[in-house]
Amino acid sequence: MSGGLYRSANAANDGGADVRPGDGATFISAEPLNQPAMESTAPPQEQVGEASAATNSAVMAVGSLVSRGTGFLRNLVIAAALGGALVGDAYTTAQILPGMVYEFLLGGVLTSVLIPVLVRRRKVDTDGGQAYAQRLLTLAVLALGVAALLAVVGASTLTWLYGSGESTGEYSKLVTGLARLMLPMIFFSGLSALISAVLNTRGHFAAPMWAPILNNLVVIGTAGLYIAIFGAEIVKPGEMTTGRILLIGGGTLLGVAIQAMGLLPALRKVGFRWKLRFDFRALGLRELGRLGAWMICYVAVSQVGLIVLFNLLNRAGKENAAGPLIYNNVFLLLMTAHGIIAVSIITALMPRMSAAAADGRYADVAADLSRGTRTVTAVLAPIAVCYAVLATPIAFTLFRFGAFNEDNATATSVVLLAAALALVPFAVSQLFTFAFYALPDTRTPALINIPVVALRIGVQIVLFVAFSASFAGAGMMIGNAVSYLAAAIASAWLLRPRVGRIGLGEIMRTGGRVLVAALGAALVGLIVVKLLPGDATPSRLQAIVQLVIGGAVIGGTYLGLAMLLKIGEITEVVGMVRRRLGR
């Protein structure tokens, strides 16, 4: 239900620990967002060996931080090398194609079905699930290999599907050429995900968390080499020579391949031996299909929304407006805030809600859901204000490099302003979705996703038709925000008969106070930014000054108003910090 964009085959390559319910949230970016936990995927204590939970958490936290950092840098370097015009859009479109095929074949099913099954077989099989995992990997390698081959053969069809309905012309030819190099990422991404699942179920978390960094470094090096050889300048699709295409497309594929290969030594370290097994009946394919059917439905419906989104973005890009690359960069900022804050809250609440649901303590599930909603809203609101008020200095500070020119940065700021509206609704909708998974229930989220995606498509098409192409990227974000809000409302309505009252009155009271504090912070922030040097196109120094001072003023004002209005979710954090500093 989160909508927006799926991650691409390498969207998980930033190593982020986001939790996402199936349609994902981004494509080139670093946010993986989808781990619907129908049961815990953590290995039993005796399988972890000497590695304590605290050690695993520390490794994952540090790895996630480094991965997010390198993932973000990767996007910046790609944007600097290719720019925010048609070539950058072609690269972004080509890179989303393997992610879409992978997500449809394996992505949602892996986290919602296969990981829990691997955990269960690890516990009950006499060989610790070794033979079962070998069968699964054998089948997956064959299926992913065939899928990658068919996708490469059908690259032009995929280009037509996602590239604004064209399969000829210089732009479409460039997308197809890049796609043929990148579509084998389906194989390596699937292999990497499955190996990571096997490692996690055996208590090994370091390699899956750190291996994606290799991918990011390879792509960063590739983009740097591209700039060194060809320069950082905007070129037309027809000027992309074979050498340029091979370097940027082949380097992207190489990054994913190295990530997958980097995980192989860890398999041997945990005692897993890779052996081809073709007795697939022992996998219980009928059961796997039954369990994964609703997640496949979820993904399939979201694919329709993604096809519409990419067609609209590519049409806008051809009119020199914000296209796929700019949209993706903004969505990455959105998912970064979500990943650092909302995912941490969801990750902390998910085991509690799952345990409470298993024990029939539905009132506790409702209480956790209410608490999580209030906390997510209160903590993410000032970030949303910063994205809206400081959209221009953020865009000019982070993205204005190389071929990503002033016009691209300005277009980015408009999309970021609209994206600010989507941040809190997105996080809340994710939280409610995972409440269903805690019950466990994958059917209801899949059914909710159908009208939600239909609403998103409708809003996006209406805004695209009603306004100029320059507003298209922002219109897509507004469509996302409306659908996220609708998803949260529908989920809350359908959860009430299952878990009881979730404290809607308390949520609304907290939301009202948060809104007042956010509006006050936004007003003060706007005044301060207007008084600082710099116009609609600030220099980098001016943008940095606006960003630092404006961010501090917004944060301070919001905190002060939150304390004055007694927003409990904020005052508790402040009190905790004060107590720690007083020690």
N, C-alpha and C positions, 0 to 999 in steps of 0.2 A: 504493500500500500504506500510505501514511501515514495514511489514514483520517481520523477526526475530521470536520471540515466542509470543504466546498469554500469557496473564497473566493466572495464574491458578485461581481456585475458590477463593483463598485467596490472589491473587496478589493485589487486591484492598485493602487489609487489612492493608496496611501501611498508608492508608489514604491520599495518595498523590493526588494532584489535577491535575494530568496530563490529557491531552486531547488526545484521541486517536480515530482513525477513524474506528475501527472495527476489525482489525486483531490483535490489541494490540501490545505489545512490549516486554513483559516479562512474566515469568510464576510464580515462587515463589516470585518474587520480589515485590517491593512495587510500581509499577508504573501503574497505570492504565492509561491509556493513553486514552480513547474513549468517547468523548462527542461531537459528531457532532451536532451542535446546529442549527437545521433548524429554530428554533425560540428561543427566550430567555427562559431559564428555571427558571429565577429568578421570584419570586412571585411579584404581584403588591404591591405598597407601602402600601396600606391600610391593606394588609394581613400580612405584616411584623410586624405591631404593633409598639412598641417602639424601636425595634431593628433597628438601623441605618445600612446603607450599610457599613459604616466604621467599626462598631462593628462586623458585620458578616465577613468582610474581615479579621479583626484582629484575630477572633476566628479561621477562616479557615487557616490563615497563621501559627499561633502558633500550631494548631492541626496537620497541614501538616508537620511542622518541627519535632515535637515529633514523629509522625507516621513514617516518613522517618527514623528517628534515630533508633527507636525500630525495624522497619522492617529490617534495615541493620544489626542491632545487632542480630536479629533472624537468618538471613542467616549465620552470622559468627559462631553462637553457633551450628547451625545444622551441618555446615561444620566441626567444631571442634569435634563434637560428632561422626559423621559417616565417615568423611574423604572424599577425592576426588576420591576414587576408586569405585568398583562395588556397595557396599552397599549405598553409597551416591548417585550414579547414579540411583539405583533402587528407592530410596526414591523420587528423583526428578521426575523420570518418572511416578511413581504412583501418585504423587501430581498434575501433569499436566493433568491427565485424567479427573478428575471432572471439571477442568477449561475448557477443550475443550468441554465437553458436555454442560456445563452451557453457554458457549459463543455461541455455535450453537443455543441453545434454546432461550436465552434471552439477552445475553450481548450486542451485537450491536444494537438489536431492542429496548432494554430498553432506551438507551440514544438518539437514533436517532428518535424514534417514540413514545414510551410510555410516556416519560417525557413531550414532547411538548403537547401530547394529555391530559395528566393530568393537565397541566397548563391551557390549553384552557377550559377544563370542570370545573376547579376551578373558572374560570372567568364567564362562561355563565350559569352554572346550578344553580337553585334556592337554592339547598342545599350545594353550594360550592364544588360540585364534590364528596361529601361524598359517595353517593350510587354507583357512577361509580367506585371509588377507591375500595370500598368493593367488587364489582363484579370482578374487575381485580385481587385483592389479592386472592379471593376465587379460581378463575380459575388458577392462577399462582401456588398456594399451591398444588392444585390437580395435575397439570401438572408436577411440579417439583418433587412431591412425587413419581409419577409413573416413571418419568425419572430416579430418583435416584435408585429406586427398580430394574428397568430393567438394569441399568448400573452395579449394584452390581452382578446381575445374569450373566451378560455378561462380567465380569471383565477379564476373560482369553482371550476373543476375543479382547478386547481393548489392553491388554498386547501384543498380537500377532501383532496388527496393529501398535503400536508405539515402540515396543521393539525389533526391528531388525528382525521381522518375525519369532520369536520363541515363543512357548507357553509352552514348557517343559524345563527342566533343572533347576538348583538351582536358577539362576538369575531370570528367568521368574517366577518361583514359588514365589520368594520373592516379585517381582513387583506385582503379582496378589494378594498375601496376604495383602500387604500394601494398594493396591487399594481398596480391599473390605472394609477396614476400612475407607478409605478416600472418596470414591465415594458418600456417603451420604452428603458430603460437597456441592453437587449440590443443594440440597434442602435448606440448611442454607444460602448458598451464594446468591441464588436467592431471598430468603425471605429478607435477609439483604439489598440487592440492591433495592428491591421494597419498603420496609419500608423507606429507605433513600430517595427515590424519592418522596414518599408521604410527608415526613417531609420537604424536600426542597421546595416543591410547597406550603407549608404552612408557609414558612419563618423561619423554624427551621434548623439551619446548625450545631449547636454544637455537638449534639449526633452522626450524621453520620460521622463527622470528628474525633471524639474522640473514638467512639466504636471500630474501628479497632485496637486501641492500646491494648485493652483487649486481642484480638486475639494474637497479637505479644507477649504480656507478658506471656500468657498461653504456647505458643510454646517455648519461651525462657526458661520458668520454666521446661517444659517437657524435652527439650534437656539437661538442667542442671541436672535434676534428672537422666536422662539416663547416663550421664557421672559419676555422683556420684555412681550409682549402678553398672554399667557395665564397667566403665573406658572409657577413650578417646583413643581408639586404633583401628587400621584397622583390620576388620575381613572379612572373606569370606561370601558370601551369604548363604551358607549352615550352617554357624555358627550362623546365626541370629535365636535365639530361639523364641518360642512363646511369652515369656515375653518381649523380646526386641521389637518384632513386635507390640505387643499390646500397649506397652508404647509409642513408637514414632509415630505409626499410629493413635492410639486412642487419644493421646494428640493433634495431629494436627487437628483432627476432632472436639475435644472439643473446641479448640480455635475459630473455625468458628461458632460453636453453641452458645458459650457465646457472641460472637459479635452480632449475630442476636437477642438473648434474651435481650441483653443490650439496644437495640433500642426500645423495647416494651413500657417501661414507658414514653418515649418521645411522642409516639402516643397519649396517654391519655392527656399528657400535652398540646398538640396543639388542643385538642378537637375532635380527630378522634376516633370513636368507631368501633372496629372490629366486623363485623356482616357478617355471611356467606350468600351470595346471589348467587343463581344458575340461575338467569335469564340472561344468558350470551349473548342472542341476543341483549340486550340493549347496549352491549359493542361496537357494530359495528365492528364485527370481520372481515368482508369483507374489510372494509376500513383499518383496522389495518394491515391486510395481504398485501393489495396493497402497503401501505406505507413502510412496512418492507421487501418487497420482494427483493429489490436491496441490502439491508444490509445483508440479509441472503445469497444472492449470494456472496457478498463480503467475508463473514465469511467462506462459504463453500469452496471457491477457496483457501483461506488462510489455511484452514485445510489441504488441499492436501500438501501444502508446509511444514506444520508443521510435517505431517506424515513422509515425506522424511527426514526432518531435524533430527527428533528423531531417526529414523532408523540408519542414518549415525553416529550420536553421540553415540548411544548405541553400534554400531559395534566398534567404536574407543575406547570406554570405556573398552570393553572386551579385547582389546589389550594393556591395561595399559596406554592409552593416555587420553587426556582431553575429558571427557564425558559430560553428561547433567548437572551435578552439577557445574563443573568448568565453563562451558559455561554460565550457569545461573548467577553465581556470577559476571562474567564479564559483562554480559548484564545489570545487576543491576547497575553497575558503569556507564555504558553508559546512562541508563535511569535516573540516578540521576542527571547527568549534564543536560540532556535534560529537565527533570522535573523542575529543579530549574530555568533555564534560558529560554529555548525555549518556554516552556509552559506558562511562565509568559508573554512573548511577544505575543504569540498566543491568550492568554486570553484577553489581552488588546486590540488587534486588531480585534478580532472576532465580538464584538458588533458594532464597527465602520464599518466594512465591510458589516455586515448584514444590518445595517441601510442604508448604501449607496446603496446597491443592491436593497433594498426595494423601495428606492426613485428614482431608475434609474440612480444614479450617478456612473456609472461604471468607469469613470476616477478616482474617489476617491478610488474605490476598487483597481484599478491597482496601484495607488500611495502607498496605505497602504501595498499592497503585495510586491512592490519593496522595500519600507523602511524596512519592516519586514525581507525580505531575506538578505538585506545588514547587518542589525543589528545582526541577528542570526549568520551569517557567521563570522562577526568580533568578536563577544563576545565568541563564542564557539571554535574558532580556537586555542587560547592558551591552552584551556583545552584539546583539542585533542593532542596538542604537549606534554603536561604533561603526558597524558596516554601513548603516544608512547615512549618518552624518559625515563620516570620514571616507565615503566611497571614492572620491576623487584623489585625496592624498594616498590612500591605500593602493589604488590602481597605478598611480604614477610612481610610487616608491617601489612596489614589488615587481611590476611588469614592464616598465618603460626601459627596455634594453634592446640593443641590436635592431633587428628587423621589426620588432614590436614597437611601432611608432606612436606618436602623440595621438593620432586619431584612434588607434586601437585602444590606447589607455583610456581615452574619453569614453569610448563605447563600453569598455569594461566597467567603468564607474556607474554607468546607467543600469547595467545588468545587476551589479552588486547592490545598488540601492533597492531594486525590486526583490533581490534575494533575501534581504534583511527581513522581509515580511514572512518568509517561509521557514526561518530557522526554528522558532519555538513550535509552530504547528507540526513540523517534521519530527522533532524530537518527541513530542507528546504522542503522535500517531505511532511512532516506533515502540514506545513504552506500552501502549495499549495492545499493540499487535503481539508483543512478547508475553503479555498477560494471557492471551489465548494459548500460546505455545506452552506456558507453564501448566495449563489445565490437564492434559495437553489437548490441543485442538488446532489442526492445520486447515480444516475444512472451512470454518467460518471466515478466517482472514482471506482465503482464496475467493470466497463468494463476495465478501465486501469489496475486494479489489476490482470486481467487474464494473459496478456503477462508479466507483472512484476513478478508474482509468477513463471511463466514458465521459465523466464530468471534466476531467483534466483535458482530454482531447477537445471537447466542446469549447471550453474557455480559451484554450490556446488558439484554436482555429478562428474563433470570433475576434480575438484581439489581433491576430495576424491580418485578418481581412479588414478590420476597422481602422487600423493605424498603419503608418508607414513602416518600411522594412527596418528602419533605424530603431524601432521600438520592439522588434520581434523577440530579441533575446530577453528583454525585460518582461515581455508578455508571456514567454514560456515560464519564467520564474513565478509570475503571478498565478498562472494556471496551476503550477505545482502547489503554491501556497493554499489556494482554494481547495484543491483535492486533498491535501494533508489535513486541513481543518475538517473537511467532510469525513475523512477516514477516522479521525479521532472521535468525532461525534457519533458516527455509526458504531464504532467499536465500543464506546462507553454505553450506548443504548443496549447493545446486544450482550454486553458483559453483565449488566445489572441483574438479569434473571439468574445468572450463573453464580455470581459472587455476592450479590446484595448491593446495598447502597455504598457508593464510593466517596461519599462526602462532597457532593457537588456544590453545596452551599459554601463550604470552607474553601474549596478550590476557587470558586467565583470571587469570594472575598479577597483571597490572596492575589488572584489575578487582577482585581481592581486596584489594589494597592501597588502592585508591580507596574501596572499601566501608568498610574500617576507618577511614580518614581521615574519610569522610563521617559515619559513625556517631558518631565522637568529636566532630566539629564540631557535629553535631545535639544531642548531649547537653549540651555546654557552652552552646550557644545557648539551649536550653530553660531551663537553670538561670538564665542571665543574664536572660532575658525575664521569668521568674517573679519575679525579685527587683526588677524595675523597676515603677514605678507603672502602674496600669491593669489592669482585669479583662477579662472576656470581651467587653465592649463599651467599649473605651477611647475617651477623647476624642481629637480630632485631634492635639493636642499630645502626649498620651501615646503615641499610635500612631506619631508621627514619631520620638519619642525611642526607642521600642522598635525601630523599623525601622533607625535609624542605628546605635545601639549594638549591637543584636543582629546586624546585618549585618556590622559591623566585627569582632565577636567570632567569628562563624562563619567569615568569610573568613580571619582571622588564625590561628584554630585549625586549619583545614583546610590552610592553607599550611605551618604548622609541622609538622603530622603528615605531610604529603606529603614534606617535606624529610627528616624523620626516617625515613620508610619508603622513601625513595629512589625516589619515583615519577618516572621519567625525564622524562615529558612535562611535569611541573611544574618539576623542577629545571633543565631546559634553559631554560625561559622566565625563571626567576629569575636564572640565570647570565647570560643575554643582557641583562637589565635592569641587573644589576650592572655589566657591562662597559660599557654605554652611559653609566651614571651616573659611572663612573670616568674617562671621557674628559675 
